[in-house]
């Protein structure tokens, strides 16, 4: 696959309750990653969002956009007017019939890889709504969970 003979796979399990730093009121979470880089000659990096879950109990937010400080290779975003940083968009399917009081929205198994520039040492996750306003997760009943996978490809030499 992808013209490379070998790959290393790295799993990132990130959640709102244990970041290294956070500004919960504006949906900003930072994580320092201690990934065991197995090779130094990686050629390509692909990010996959395998699972994303958001508990929005009591919030008026009806959609979530997940942004990450993982610049995407050869990308453009009308939001940033530069490289794309969006890794997932999740919309509540019940908005036409009215919002439920306790809403959990989820996203599973994207098969489309997101090409990123490098293996990250840290990552900042921003959870925003459709208007690019940070989602306030400071209520103890609100939390989120991301299951990310990075595939790092290298040549056999």
N, C-alpha and C positions, 0 to 999 in steps of 0.2 A: 504494500500500500504506500502511496505517496512517494515512491521512488527511493525510499530508504530501507535498509535491511533490518534495523533494530530500533527499538524504542524503550524508554522507561516511562512508567505511568506513576504519577503523583496524585494522591487524593487530598483534597482540602475540605475539611468539615468545619464550617464557620457558623456561629450562631450569636444572637444578640446578647446573650447573658454573660459571655466571657471574652469580650474583646480586650486588647491591650489598652486602647483608649477609646473613648466614645463621647459623642454629644447626642444623647438619645432624643432630646427635644427637636433636633433637626435631622435625625436619621443617619448620622455619620458614625461609622465604626471602623477602627483600624486594627490590623492584626500583623504581628511580626511572625514571619514564617520561617521555620527551621527545617527546610527541605533537604534531605540528604542527596545532593547532586552526585549522581553516580558516574557521570561522564563530563568531560570538559569540552567535547567537540559536538555539542548538539547543533543541529542544522535548522530544525523547525520545531515550533511549539504550537500545540493546539489545545484550546480550552473547551471543555464541555460542561454545561450546566446539567447535571444528572437529576437533581431534585432541588426544588425551592419551595418552602412552605412559609406562610405568613399568617399569624393570628392577629386579626384586626378588631378584636372584641371591643365594642363600644366606640370605635372610631367612625368618622364619616368618610374615610378614604375608600374609594371604590376600585382603584387600580393602583398597581405598583410598577415602578420602573427601577430595576436594579442596575446601578452603575458601579464600575470597578476601575481602579487605577491600574489597568492592564491595557496599555495602548494596543490597539488592534492594527496589525500590519495592513498597509494599503487600504485604509478605510476612511470614510468621511461621515460626519454626523451633522445634520442641520441644527441639532441642539447645541453642540459645542463649536460649530463652524471649524472643526479640526478633526483629529482622529476620533473614531467612535469609542465610547466607553460603556455603552449599554450592553449588558450580558443577558438580560431577560426582561420581558414585559408581560405582566399578568393582569387580565381584566376580569372583573366580577361578571359572570354570565347572568346574574339576577338583577342587573340594574334596570332593565325595562319594566320589571314588575315590582320594583321597590326593594330597598335594601333590607336585608335581615338584620336583626339586632346583634347577632354574634356571627361574624363572617371569618372564615378561613379560606384563603385562596392558595392554590398550589400549581406547580409547573413541574412536569416530569419528562425526563429523557429526550432532550434535544438531540437529534441525530446530525445536526449541522455543526461542524467544528468552527470555532472562532480562532483564527490565527493570531497569536500574540507575539510580541517582539522578543521576549526572554523569559527565563524562569524567575519568577518574582521572589524577592527577599521579604517584602512586606506588601500588604494590600489594604486599600481603603475601600470600603463598601458604602455607597450612598443609596439610601432607600428614599425615593421621591415619588410624588404622584404625577398625574398627567400634566400638571401645570409647573412641573419642576420645583415643587415646594417639598422640603424634607418632611417625611412622615414622622410624627412624634410618637415614639415607642416608650415614653417614660412611664406610662401606666404599667403596673406590674402584670396586668392581664394580656399585654401585647408583646409578642416576640416573633422571631423569625429564625429560619434554619436554611443554610445553603450547603449542598453537596456538589462540589466542583471536582473536575478531573483535568489534569494537564498531561498530555502525551508529548514527550520530548523525543524527537527522532534524531538518530545519528547514523553515519555511514560505518559499515564494517571495514576496517582497514588493518 
